[in-house]
Amino acid sequence: MNVIEAIEKRYSVRNYADKEIEPEKIDKIMEAGRLAPTASNQQLCKHIIVTDKELIHRMVSACENQKWIETAPAILVECASGDRTMICGQSARSMDCAIAMSFMTLEAVELGLQSCWLGWFSPDKVRALLNIPDDYVVVAVSTIGYPAKEGYRSSKKSSEEVIVYNKM
Ligand SMILES: Cc1cc2nc3c(=O)[nH]c(=O)nc-3n(C[C@H](O)[C@H](O)[C@H](O)COP(=O)(O)O)c2cc1C
């Protein structure tokens, strides 16, 4: 599978099969995060994978009681230390974490897995649950696993609506 095929095959899954992710697949997913680019190559992210069933159970309440989360065999959590705003005005930390999570969730597709990013989570509750130090900010959370049944990606805007060549 090449990169565009992984992008095309990705879709958000909110119901996972009762099947663990093979350790060698987890290693590849984590490696995709490790190799992602970071602002000034500072590499301030930690790429956490939660596979402990009790922790996954407790993540539900840290994620606005989205109960379906518990069907996932693993949860990825991206956090980063440092608080640098780049000259462009954006947080380097947020971008680095989002890029790493993108790489990891696309690698997951190559391995037959799917994911669902979560914006509905309490950073403080996730921090407390996973012993994340105070100088780290929890930026991104995603479930990951084998889909219970095949799904499909949500519809996307047409290329005319979102792609711009040269000036807007
Ligand atoms: C930053 C971000 C936060 C999201 N937060 C949630 C969430 O908390 N709960 C949820 O069920 N889906 C969440 N989603 C999934 C989106 O709803 C989903 O990506 C979108 O509907 C497009 O569908 P697709 O991923 O199948 O293309 C989130 C996605 C992103 C990128």
The ligand as a Tripos MOL2 file, in Angstrom:
@<TRIPOS>MOLECULE
LIG
   31    33     1     0     0
SMALL
NO_CHARGES

@<TRIPOS>ATOM
      1 C1         -9.0410   16.9300   15.7620 C.3       1 LIG1
      2 C2        -10.1870   15.9430   15.6620 C.ar      1 LIG1
      3 C3        -10.9980   15.7260   16.7760 C.ar      1 LIG1
      4 C4        -12.0330   14.7760   16.7220 C.ar      1 LIG1
      5 N1        -12.7650   14.5020   17.8510 N.ar      1 LIG1
      6 C5        -13.6870   13.5060   17.8230 C.ar      1 LIG1
      7 C6        -14.3410   13.0910   19.0220 C.ar      1 LIG1
      8 O1        -14.0740   13.5830   20.1270 O.2       1 LIG1
      9 N2        -15.2700   12.0950   18.9230 N.ar      1 LIG1
     10 C7        -15.5590   11.4790   17.7430 C.ar      1 LIG1
     11 O2        -16.4030   10.5660   17.7450 O.2       1 LIG1
     12 N3        -14.9320   11.8340   16.5970 N.ar      1 LIG1
     13 C8        -13.9900   12.8090   16.6020 C.ar      1 LIG1
     14 N4        -13.2990   13.1540   15.4600 N.ar      1 LIG1
     15 C9        -13.5520   12.4090   14.2050 C.3       1 LIG1
     16 C10       -14.2600   13.2800   13.1680 C.3       1 LIG1
     17 O3        -15.6090   13.4010   13.5280 O.3       1 LIG1
     18 C11       -14.0830   12.6490   11.7770 C.3       1 LIG1
     19 O4        -12.7080   12.6510   11.4470 O.3       1 LIG1
     20 C12       -14.8560   13.4280   10.7350 C.3       1 LIG1
     21 O5        -16.2470   13.2650   10.9100 O.3       1 LIG1
     22 C13       -14.5150   12.9910    9.3190 C.3       1 LIG1
     23 O6        -14.7540   11.6170    9.1420 O.3       1 LIG1
     24 P1        -13.5970   10.6620    8.5720 P.3       1 LIG1
     25 O7        -12.5210   10.6250    9.6140 O.co2     1 LIG1
     26 O8        -14.2550    9.2970    8.4040 O.co2     1 LIG1
     27 O9        -13.1080   11.2300    7.2850 O.co2     1 LIG1
     28 C14       -12.2760   14.0770   15.4980 C.ar      1 LIG1
     29 C15       -11.4390   14.3190   14.3930 C.ar      1 LIG1
     30 C16       -10.4100   15.2190   14.4730 C.ar      1 LIG1
     31 C17        -9.5010   15.4080   13.2750 C.3       1 LIG1
@<TRIPOS>BOND
     1     1     2 1
     2     2     3 ar
     3     2    30 ar
     4     3     4 ar
     5     4     5 ar
     6     4    28 ar
     7     5     6 ar
     8     6     7 ar
     9     6    13 1
    10     7     8 2
    11     7     9 ar
    12     9    10 ar
    13    10    11 2
    14    10    12 ar
    15    12    13 ar
    16    13    14 ar
    17    14    15 1
    18    14    28 ar
    19    15    16 1
    20    16    17 1
    21    16    18 1
    22    18    19 1
    23    18    20 1
    24    20    21 1
    25    20    22 1
    26    22    23 1
    27    23    24 1
    28    24    25 2
    29    24    26 1
    30    24    27 1
    31    28    29 ar
    32    29    30 ar
    33    30    31 1
@<TRIPOS>SUBSTRUCTURE
     1 LIG1         1 GROUP 0 **** ****
